[in-house]
Amino acid sequence: MLRFESLPSSLQVRAARGVLPVLFLLAVVSSLASPAGAQDFTLTMDNFFPFAVNPGGQANANLTLNPVGGFNGAVTLGCSVTTTATVTTLPMCVVSPSSVTPPGTATAIVTTLDPNTQTAADPASYTITVTASGGSTNTQASKDLSVLAVTADYTISVTNVVAPSSVVAGNSAQATIAVNPLNGYSGVVTLACSSINPVADNPPVCTFAYPSGQYGLTVNGVQTTTTLTITTDGPLPTTGAVKHDRFYAAFWLPVPVLALFGVAAAGKGRSSKALGLIGLFLVTGSFLLIPACSSNSTSNSNNPTGAVTPSNTYTFTLTGVDQNGIVSSNTGTTNTSPTVQLTVTAPK
């Protein structure tokens, strides 16, 4: 009976001894395989900013790499551009830096202007795919970017404000105005002061300098500047020296007659008395004519109408239009138009 009971115990011991080596072998294999399989990294890609650009513009997206399971190798980064639209020129993409050891960051940079040909990417929706390769891991992330459909245009800006900022009526001041092309714009732009505030009877006048024989400013894809001159009307200086010369010269008119009167007074007889009366009459008339010889002109204007620009601070709104009737994009009712100011003071 004792032998019968010990038989199962013996079998249990033998079974346990057979399982232990197997479990040990599995534990060793698992410990060797786990670290190698767990070493990895992750790639995260933010949205592009801005998410839509004009042709010739640029957008960036931040990339973040983090290690997993103790990964410490270098990761090589690259990017590509694809689209489902039919285009002739694609945007260009680079990643900077092109190699990162996690944890680390990089930037995907997309430019829509070919630096070699100066050709802008076609308007379309594009997919930017970033690839990351390191160790035995290859992964990727993608974001969309749009290139907008825009037309060539231009804006007007003031590069040098009016100088001097205040003038006495009759003087002028100048400013530098620039025409800024957008998206490769080219054309001939005619500038003008579209409005003056406040309104006056004889306001300052704007003129723009153009090349000889041209009616506007020629723009060929680069910023072009011109000079704005603001002219005011004022009085002429008083010519006092001329008036005094005439007045004193008139005093010499009676001298010959006075001499004649003296000769008559020294003589005797009726003829001498008659001659003296005539001389006295002429002397009196000469003195009466003296005021007429002086200058009493009150003309004090240097303009045809005789008006003087009123004292005030004037604001001039600038605008431009090209040979095709295209108005500068930063002027109009929905935009803040460029302006210049000039203060006019009264002459002393």
MIMILUM-740202 format. One record per atom (N, C-alpha, C): x, y, z; residue in one letter. Coordinates in steps of 0.05 Angstrom, whole numbers, plus 32768, in hexadecimal, padded with zeros to 4 digits. Example, Ala and Ser with C-alpha at 12.3 -4.5 7.8 and 13.67 -1.06 7.14 Angstrom:
REM residues 2
81087F8E809Ca 80F67FA6809Ca 81087FBE809Ca 81017FD3808Es 81117FEB808Fs 81028001809Ds 
This chain:
REM residues 348
80107FE88000m 800080008000m 801180198000m 80278017800El 8039802E800El 804580317FF2l 804B801D7FE5r 8056801E7FCAr 804280297FB6r 802980227FBAf 8014802C7FA8f 8011804A7FABf 801380557FC2e 801080727FC7e 802880827FBDe 803F80777FBDs 805780867FB5s 805B80887F97s 804C80787F88l 804F80787F6Bl 804780937F5Fl 8030809F7F66p 802A80BA7F5Bp 803E80CF7F62p 804880CE7F7As 805C80E27F83s 807480E17F72s 807C80C97F6Bs 809480C67F5As 808F80D17F3Fs 807880CC7F34l 807180D77F19l 807080F57F19l 806681017F2Fq 8064811E7F30q 807F812B7F31q 8091811F7F3Fv 80AD812A7F41v 80BA81297F26v 80B781127F19r 80C4810F7EFFr 80B881247EEAr 809E81287EECa 8091813B7EDAa 809B81587EDFa 809E815E7EF9a 80A881797EFFa 80C4817D7EF6a 80D481687EF8r 80F0816A7EEFr 80F1816E7ED1r 80DF81647EC2g 80DE81677EA5g 80D581827E9Cg 80C3818F7EABv 80B881A97EA4v 80CC81C07EAAv 80DA81BE7EBEl 80ED81D47EC6l 810181DB7EB1l 810E81C97EA4p 812181D17E8Fp 811381DF7E78p 80FB81D77E72v 80ED81E47E5Cv 80E682017E63v 80DC82057E7Cl 80D682207E85l 80EF82327E85l 810582277E8Ef 811D82367E8Ff 8126823E7E73f 8124822C7E60l 812C82327E44l 811B82487E38l 810182477E3El 80EF825B7E34l 80F582777E40l 80FC82777E5Aa 810382907E67a 811C829C7E5Ba 8130828C7E55v 814882967E49v 814382A17E2Dv 813482937E1Dv 812E829C7E02v 811F82B67E04v 810C82B87E16s 80FC82D17E18s 810D82E87E21s 811F82E47E34s 813082FA7E3Ds 814383037E28s 814B82F27E16l 815D82FA7E00l 814E83087DEAl 813583007DE5a 8126830B7DCFa 811983267DD6a 8111832A7DEEs 810283417DF5s 8110835B7DF1s 8129835F7DFAp 813683797DF6p 813983807DD9p 8140836D7DC8a 814483737DACa 812A837B7D9Fa 8114836E7DA5g 80FB83747D99g 80EF838F7DA4g 80F683977DBBa 80EA83AF7DC7a 80F883C97DC0a 811183C77DB6q 812083DF7DAEq 811483EB7D95q 810A84037D97d 80FB84107D81d 80FB842E7D86d 80ED843D7D75f 80E984597D78f 80CE84617D6Cf 80C484787D74t 80AB84827D69t 80B1849D7D5At 80A084A27D46l 80A284BB7D36l 808784C97D37l 808784E27D40t 806F84F27D41t 8072850B7D30t 805F85117D1Fm 806085287D0Cm 8049853B7D11m 804F85547D16d 803A85697D1Ad 802F85727CFFd 801985817CFFn 800E858C7CE7n 802185A27CDCn 802085A77CC3f 803085BC7CB7f 802685D87CBFf 803885EA7CC3f 803186067CC9f 804086187CB6f 803186287CA6p 801486277CA3p 800C860E7C93p 7FF386067C95f 7FE985EE7C87f 7FE385F37C6Af 7FE3860E7C62a 7FDF86157C46a 7FF1862D7C40a 7FFE862D7C29v 801186427C22v 800C864B7C06v 801586647C00n 8014866E7BE5n 802B86627BD5n 802986617BBBp 804086587BABp 805986687BB1p 806E865B7BB7g 808786687BC0g 808A86697BDEg 807686617BEDg 807786627C0Ag 808486497C16g 808686487C31q 809386337C3Fq 8083862B7C57q 808486117C5Ea 807586077C76a 808785F37C84a 808485F17C9Fn 809485DF7CB0n 808385CD7CC0n 808D85B57CC7a 807F85A27CD9a 809485977CECa 808D85977D06n 80A0858D7D1An 809E856E7D1Cn 80B585617D1Fl 80B785447D22l 80C3853E7D3Dl 80B885297D4At 80C285217D65t 80C885037D64t 80E084FB7D6Dl 80E784DF7D6El 80ED84D77D8Bl 80E284C17D95n 80E784B77DB0n 80EF849A7DAFn 810284927DC0p 810B84767DC1p 80F884647DD0p 80F8844A7DC9v 80E884367DD6v 80FA841F7DDCv 80F984157DF6g 810983FE7DFEg 812784027DFDg 8130841A7E02g 814C84207E03g 815984257DE9g 814A842B7DD4f 815584307DBAf 816784497DBBf 817F84477DB0n 8192845E7DB2n 81A284617D98n 819784577D82g 81A5845A7D68g 819C84737D59g 81AB84797D44a 81A484907D33a 818D84897D20a 817C849D7D1Cv 816584997D09v 816984AC7CF2v 816784A17CDAt 816A84B27CC2t 814E84BA7CB8t 814C84D57CB2l 813284E07CABl 813284EA7C8El 811C84E87C81g 811884F27C66g 80FB84F87C61g 80F585067C4Bc 80D8850B7C45c 80D4850C7C27c 80BA85087C20s 80B285087C04s 809885167C01s 8092851F7BE8v 8079852E7BE2v 806A851F7BCDv 8050851B7BD2t 803F850E7BBEt 8025851D7BBCt 801685197BA6t 7FFC85267BA2t 7FEC85157B8Ft 7FD285177B91t 7FC185097B7Et 7FBA851B7B66t 7FC185357B68a 7FBB85487B53a 7FD085467B3Da 7FC985517B25t 7FDC85527B0Ft 7FEB856C7B10t 8005856B7B16v 801585837B19v 802F85807B0Av 803C85967B05t 805685967AF7t 806D859C7B0At 806785AA7B20t 807C85B17B34t 807385AB7B50t 808285997B5Dl 807B85917B79l 808A85A27B8Dl 807F85A57BA5p 808F85B27BBAp 80A885A17BC1p 80BB85AE7BCEm 80D485A07BD6m 80D4859D7BF4m 80DD85857BFDc 80DC857E7C1Ac 80F885757C23c 8100857E7C3Bv 811885757C48v 811385737C66v 812285627C74v 8120855F7C91v 813B85687C9Dv 8139857A7CB0s 815185847CBEs 814E85817CDCs 816285747CE8p 817885657CDCp 816F854B7CD0p 817F85407CBFs 817785277CB1s 817D850E7CC1s 818A85107CD8s 819084F97CE9s 818D85027D06s 817E84F27D16v 817884F87D32v 817A84DF7D43v 818684E17D5Bt 818784CB7D6Et 817184D07D83t 815C84BF7D84p 814784C47D97p 815184C37DB4p 814584D47DC6p 813084E77DC0p 813B84FF7DB2p 812C850B7D9Fg 813585227D90g 811F852C7D7Eg 812485437D72t 811185507D60t 811D85587D46t 810D855C7D32a 811585667D18a 80FE85757D0Ba 810385817CF4t 80EF85927CE7t 80ED858A7CC9t 80D585857CC1a 80D085807CA4a 80CA859B7C98a 80D985A37C83i 80D785BD7C77i 80CF85BA7C5Ai 80B885C67C53v 80AE85C47C37v 80AF85E07C2Bv 80BD85E27C15t 80BE85FC7C06t 80B085F87BEBt 80A1860D7BE3t 8092860B7BCAt 809E861A7BB3t 80B886217BB6l 80C686307BA1l 80E086227B9Bl 80E486197B83d 80FD860C7B7Bd 811386217B7Ad 8128861E7B8Bp 813D86337B8Cp 814E86347B72p 814E861F7B63n 815E861E7B4Bn 814F862B7B33n 813686257B30t 8126862F7B19t 811486467B21t 8111864C7B3Bq 80FF86607B45q 80E2865B7B3Bq 80DB86417B39t 80C0863A7B31t 80B186327B4At 8098863C7B4Da 808886367B64a 8078861C7B5Fa 8073860E7B75a 806385F57B74a 804785FB7B6Ba 803B85E87B5Dd 801F85EC7B53d 800B85EB7B6Bd 7FF685FA7B69p 7FE185F97B7Ep 7FD585DD7B7Ep 7FD485D17B96a 7FC985B67B9Aa 7FCB85AE7BB7a 7FBF85977BBEs 7FC2858C7BD9s 7FD785767BD8s 7FEB85787BE9y 800285667BE9y 800485567C03y 800E853E7C02t 8014852E7C19t 8032852C7C1Et 803A85347C35i 805785347C3Ci 805B851C7C4Fi 806C85097C46t 807284F17C55t 808E84F27C5Ft 809284EF7C7Av 80AC84EE7C87v 80B284D17C8Dv 80CA84C77C86t 80D284AC7C8Ct 80E984AD7CA0t 80E984997CB2a 80FE84977CC7a 8108847A7CC8a 812384777CC5s 812F845D7CC5s 8146845C7CD9s 814584477CEBg 815984437CFFg 815984277D0Ag 8171841A7D0Ag 817283FE7D13g 816283ED7D00g 815083DD7D0Bs 813F83CC7CFAs 812383D87CF6s 812083F27CFEt 810683FE7CFDt 810484137CE7t 80EE84127CD8n 80E884267CC4n 80CB842F7CC9n 80C784497CCCt 80AC84537CD0t 80A9846D7CC1t 809084767CBFq 808A848F7CB1q 8072849D7CBCq 806F84B77CB5a 805884C77CBDa 805284DB7CA7a 803984E27CA3s 803184F37C8Ds 801E850A7C96s 802185217C89k 800F85377C8Dk 800A85457C72k 7FF285537C70d 7FEB85607C57d 7FF3857D7C58d 7FF885887C40l 7FFF85A47C3Dl 7FF285AE7C22l 7FE685C57C23s 7FD985D07C0Bs 7FE985E87C00s 7FEC85E97BE6v 7FF786007BD8v 7FE0860E7BCBv 7FDB86277BD3l 7FC386367BCAl 7FC686407BAEl 7FAF86447BA1a 7FAF86507B86a 7FAC866E7B89a 7FC1867D7B83v 7FC0869A7B86v 7FC986A77B6Bv 7FC386C07B68t 7FCB86CF7B51t 7FE186E37B58t 7FF086EA7B44a 800586FE7B48a 7FF887197B50a 800487267B63d 7FF9873F7B6Ed 800F87507B79d 800887677B84y 801C87797B90y 800F87897BA6y 802087937BB7t 801787A57BCDt 802787BF7BCCt 801E87D37BDAi 802B87ED7BDCi 803387F27BFAi 804B87FB7BFEs 805488017C1As 8064881B7C1As 806688267C32v 8076883F7C36v 809088367C43v 80A788397C34t 80C088317C3Ft 80CE88487C4Et 80CA88607C46n 80D488787C54n 80BD888C7C57n 80B788937C70v 80A188A67C75v 80A788C17C6Av 809288D27C69v 809588ED7C5Ev 80A988FD7C6Fv 80BB890A7C61a 80D0891B7C6Ea 80D389357C5Ea 80D3894C7C6Bp 80CC894F7C88p 80AF894A7C8Cp 80A889437CA5s 808C893D7CABs 807A89567CADs 8087896D7CAFs 807789867CB1s 8085899B7CA0s 807689AA7C8Fv 808189BE7C7Ev 806F89D77C80v 807C89EE7C7Av 806D8A077C77v 80608A087C5Bv 80488A127C59a 803A8A137C3Fa 804C8A207C2Aa 804E8A137C13g 80608A1B7BFEg 80788A097BFBg 807C89F67C0En 809289E47C0Cn 808889C77C06n 809B89B57C03s 809389997BFCs 80A289857C0Es 8099896C7C0Da 80A589577C1Ca 80A5893D7C0Ba 80B589297C13q 80B789117C02q 80B688F87C14q 80AE88E27C07a 80AD88C77C14a 80B588B37BFFa 80BD889B7C08t 80C488857BF6t 80AE88707BF7t 80A488697BE0i 808E88567BDDi 8098883D7BCEi 809088267BD7a 8099880D7BCBa 808187FD7BC0a 808587F07BA9v 807287DD7B9Ev 807E87C17BA2v 807087B07BB0n 807A87957BB8n 806B87807BA8n 807987727B96p 806B875D7B86p 806687447B96p 805087367B90l 8049871D7B9Dl 804687087B87l 805186F07B8Dn 804E86D97B7Bn 805986DF7B5Fn 807086ED7B5Eg 807D86F27B45g 807087087B34g 8061871A7B40y 8053872F7B31y 806787407B21y 805E87487B09s 806C875C7AF9s 8058876D7AEAs 805E87877AE7g 804C87997ADAg 805587B67ADEg 804587C87AD4v 804A87E57AD7v 803487F07AE9v 803C87FA7B00v 802988047B14v 802A88227B16v 8012882E7B13t 800F884B7B16t 800588517B32t 801388617B41l 800C88677B5Cl 7FFD88817B5El 7FED88847B73a 7FDD889C7B77a 7FD6889F7B94a 7FD088B87B9Cc 7FC488BE7BB6c 7FA688BD7BB1c 7F9988A87BB9s 7F7D88A47BB3s 7F6A88B67BC3s 7F7488BF7BDAs 7F6488D17BEBs 7F7688E27BFDs 7F6C88FA7C04i 7F7A890C7C16i 7F6689147C2Ci 7F6E89117C45n 7F5D89187C5Bn 7F6D892B7C6Fn 7F6189427C76p 7F47894C7C6Ep 7F4689587C52p 7F2E895D7C49v 7F2A89697C2Fv 7F2F89877C32v 7F3D89947C1Fa 7F4389B07C20a 7F3F89BC7C05a 7F3C89D77C04d 7F3889E57BEAd 7F5189E57BD9d 7F6889E67BE6n 7F8289E67BD8n 7F9589D27BE6n 7F8F89B87BE4p 7F9E89A47BF3p 7FBA899F7BE7p 7FCC89917BF6p 7FE589897BEBp 7FE189777BD3p 7FF689757BC2v 7FF489657BA9v 800989507BA9v 800189377BA2c 801489207BA1c 801E891C7B85c 803889167B82t 8044890E7B68t 805788F87B6Et 805988E47B5Bf 806B88CE7B5Df 808088CF7B47f 809888C87B4Da 80AE88C97B3Aa 80AF88AE7B2Ba 80AE88B07B10y 80B088997AFFy 80C8889D7AECy 80D388877AE1p 80E8888A7ACCp 80DE889B7AB5p 80F088A87AA8s 80E988BA7A92s 80D988AB7A7Cs 80C388B87A75g 80B388AD7A5Fg 809F88977A68g 809E88917A82q 808C887C7A8Cq 807688887A9Dq 805F887A7A9Dy 804888847AACy 804588757AC7y 805788627ACCg 805588537AE5g 806F88477AECg 806F88367B01l 808788297B0Cl 8088880D7B02l 809D88057AF5t 80A087EB7AE9t 80AA87D77AFFt 809B87C27B03v 80A187AE7B18v 80A587937B0Av 80BB87867B11n 80C2876C7B05n 80C987577B1An 80B687517B2Bg 80BA873C7B3Fg 80CA87437B57g 80D4875C7B59v 80E387657B70v 80D887807B79v 80DD87867B93q 80D387A07B9Eq 80DF87B77B8Eq 80CE87CB7B87t 80D787E27B79t 80CD87FB7B87t 80DE88107B8At 80D688277B99t 80D688407B88t 80C888557B91t 80C7886E7B84t 80C488847B99t 80C7889D7B90t 80C588B47BA3t 80AA88C27BA0t 809C88C67BB6l 808488D57BB7l 808A88F17BC1l 808289057BB2t 808689217BB9t 806B892E7BBFt 8068893B7BD6i 805089497BDDi 805689677BDDi 804789767BCCt 804C89927BC7t 803589A37BD3t 803C89B97BE0t 802889CC7BEBt 802B89E77BDEt 801689F87BDFd 80178A137BD4d 80198A277BEBd 802B8A3B7BE6g 802F8A4F7BFBg 80358A6A7BEFg 80388A7F7BFFp 803D8A9A7BF5p 805A8A9E7BEDp 805E8AB27BDBl 80798ABA7BD4l 80858ACD7BE9l 809F8ACF7BECp 80AA8AE37BFFp 80A58AFF7BF4p 80A18B127C06t 809D8B2E7BFEt 80B68B3B7BF3t 80B38B497BDBt 80CA8B557BCEt 80CC8B727BD7t 80D38B777BF0g 80D48B927BFBg 80E98BA47BEEg 81008B987BE6a 81168BA87BDBa 810E8BB67BC2a 80FE8BA87BB0v 80F68BB47B97v 80E38BCC7B9Dv 80D18BCA7BB0k 80BE8BDF7BB6k 80CD8BF87BC0k 80E08BF57BD1h 80EF8C0C7BDCh 80FF8C1A7BC6h 810B8C0A7BB4d 811B8C177B9Fd 810A8C297B8Ed 80F18C207B87r 80E08C307B76r 80D78C497B85r 80D28C467B9Ff 80C88C5D7BAFf 80DD8C737BB0f 80F68C6C7BB6y 810B8C807BB8y 81128C8C7B9Ey 81118C7C7B88a 81178C867B6Ea 81038C9C7B66a 80EA8C997B70a 80D58CAD7B69a 80DA8CC87B74a 80EA8CCA7B89f 80F18CE47B95f 81018CF57B82f 810F8CE97B6Fw 81208CF97B5Dw 81108D057B46w 80F68CFD7B43l 80E78D087B2Dl 80E38D277B2Fl 80DE8D337B46p 80D98D507B47p 80F28D617B45p 810A8D547B47v 81238D647B49v 81268D777B31v 81248D6D7B18p 81278D807B02p 81138D977B02p 80FB8D917B0Bv 80E68DA67B0Cv 80ED8DBA7B22v 80F78DB17B38l 80FF8DC37B4El 81158DD67B44l 81278DCC7B34a 813C8DDD7B29a 81308DF27B17a 811D8DEB7B07l 81108DFE7AF5l 81018E137B05l 80F48E0A7B1Bf 80E68E1D7B2Cf 80F98E317B39f 81118E277B40g 81258E397B4Dg 812E8E4E7B39g 81328E467B20v 813B8E5A7B0Cv 81268E6F7B08v 810C8E667B08a 80F78E797B03a 80F58E8D7B1Aa 80F98E827B32a 80F68E947B4Aa 810C8EA97B4Aa 81238EA27B3Fa 81398EB57B40a 81358ECB7B2Aa 81268EC57B16g 81228ED97B00g 810D8EED7B07g 81098F007AF4k 80F58F157AF8k 80E38F167AE0k 80CC8F217AE3g 80B98F257ACDg 80A38F117ACEg 808F8F167ABCr 80778F067ABBr 807E8EEA7AB2r 808F8EE67A9Fs 80968ECB7A95s 80A38EBA7AABs 80B28EC77ABCs 80BF8EB77AD1s 80AB8EAE7AE5s 80978EBF7AEBk 80828EB77AFEk 80718EA07AF2k 806C8EA17AD8a 805C8E8C7ACBa 806C8E727ACCa 80868E747AC6l 80978E5C7AC6l 80988E507AE2l 80988E617AF6g 80998E577B12g 807F8E497B19g 80688E547B10l 804F8E477B16l 804D8E2B7B09l 80578E2A7AF0i 80578E107AE2i 80688DFC7AF2i 80808E057AFAg 80928DF47B09g 80868DEA7B23g 80778DFD7B31l 806A8DF57B4Al 80558DDF7B45l 80468DE37B2Ff 80328DCF7B28f 803E8DB47B22f 80548DB47B14l 80628D9A7B0Dl 806D8D8D7B26l 80788D9D7B38v 80838D917B51v 806D8D837B61v 80578D917B64t 80408D867B73t 80378D6C7B66t 80348D6B7B4Cg 802C8D537B3Eg 803F8D3C7B42g 80598D437B42s 806E8D2E7B45s 806B8D217B60s 80678D307B75f 80648D247B90f 804A8D137B92f 80368D1B7B84l 801D8D0B7B84l 80218CF07B76l 80348CEF7B62l 80398CD77B53l 804C8CC47B61l 80598CCD7B77i 806D8CBC7B84i 80628CA27B8Ei 804A8CA27B9Cp 803F8C897BA6p 803A8C757B90p 80338C7F7B78a 802D8C6D7B62a 80468C5F7B58a 805E8C697B5Ec 80778C5D7B55c 807F8C467B67c 80748C457B7Es 807B8C2F7B91s 806B8C177B8As 80748BFE7B94s 80668BE57B8Es 80538BDF7BA5s 80398BDE7B9Fn 80258BD77BB3n 80188BBC7BAEn 80268BAA7B9Es 801B8B907B97s 80188B7F7BB0s 80018B717BB2t 7FFC8B607BC9t 7FFB8B437BC1t 80058B3C7BA9s 80058B207BA0s 80198B117BB1s 80108AFA7BBEn 80228AEB7BD0n 801F8ACD7BCBn 80188AC67BB3s 80148AA97BADs 80278AA07B98s 80308A867B9Bn 80418A7A7B86n 80328A657B76n 80178A687B75n 80078A567B65n 7FF38A667B55n 7FE98A5B7B3Fp 7FD88A6B7B2Dp 7FBE8A747B3Ap 7FB38A647B4Ct 7F998A6C7B59t 7F9D8A7F7B6Ft 7FB58A837B79g 7FBA8A957B8Fg 7FB28A897BAAg 7FAB8A6F7BABa 7FA38A627BC4a 7FBC8A577BD3a 7FBA8A567BEDv 7FCF8A4A7BFEv 7FC48A317C0Cv 7FD58A1C7C0Dt 7FCC8A037C1At 7FC68A097C37t 7FAE8A027C40p 7FA68A077C5Cp 7FB789F77C70p 7FBA8A027C87s 7FC989F47C9Cs 7FB989DC7CA6s 7FC589C47CA7n 7FB889AC7CB1n 7FCB89957CAFn 7FC3897E7CBBt 7FD289657CB7t 7FC289547CA4t 7FCF894E7C8Dy 7FC189407C77y 7FCA89237C76y 7FB789117C72t 7FBC88F47C6Ft 7FB688EC7C52t 7FC988E07C45f 7FC688D87C29f 7FC588B97C27f 7FB088AF7C1Bt 7FAD88927C17t 7FB9888A7BFBt 7FCA88767BFCl 7FD8886F7BE3l 7FCB88567BD6l 7FCC88567BBCt 7FC2883F7BADt 7FD1883D7B93t 7FCC88277B85g 7FDA88227B6Cg 7FC988117B59g 7FCD88147B40v 7FBF88047B2Cv 7FD287FF7B15v 7FD287E67B0Ad 7FE587E07AF5d 7FD787E27ADAd 7FE687DB7AC5q 7FDC87DF7AA9q 7FC487CC7AA3q 7FC087B87AB4n 7FA987A67AB0n 7F9187AD7AC2n 7F9487C37AD1g 7F7E87CA7AE3g 7F7F87BC7AFEg 7F9587AE7B04i 7F9787A07B1Ei 7F9F87B47B33i 7F8F87B77B48v 7F9487C97B5Ev 7FA587BB7B73v 7FB687CA7B81s 7FC787BF7B96s 7FB687B07BAAs 7FBF87987BB3s 7FAE87877BC3s 7FAA87917BE0s 7FBB87A37BE9n 7FB887AD7C05n 7FAA87C97C06n 7F9B87CF7BF1t 7F8B87E77BF1t 7F6E87E07BEAt 7F5C87F07BF4g 7F4087EB7BEEg 7F3087EC7C08g 7F1687E57C06t 7F0487E77C1Ct 7F0887D27C31t 7F1487BB7C2At 7F1887A57C3Ct 7F3487A37C47t 7F4587B67C41n 7F6187B67C49n 7F6987D17C55n 7F7E87D07C65t 7F8987E97C70t 7F9D87F47C5Ct 7F9688097C4Es 7FA788147C39s 7FBF88237C45s 7FD588237C37p 7FEC88327C41p 7FE788507C3Fp 7FF1885F7C52t 7FED887C7C53t 8007888A7C5Bt 800788A47C54v 801D88B67C5Dv 801088CF7C68v 801F88DE7C78q 801488F67C85q 8027890E7C81q 801C89267C7Fl 802C893E7C7Dl 801D89547C8Cl 802B89637C9Dt 801F897A7CABt 802889937C9Dt 801489A57C96v 801A89BE7C89v 801489D47C9Dv 802789E77CA0t 802389FE7CB2t 80218A187CA2t 80168A2C7CAEa 80128A467CA0a 802C8A557C9Fa 80318A637C89p 804A8A737C86p 80488A8B7C99p 80608A937CA3k 80618AAA7CB6k 80648AC47CA7k 
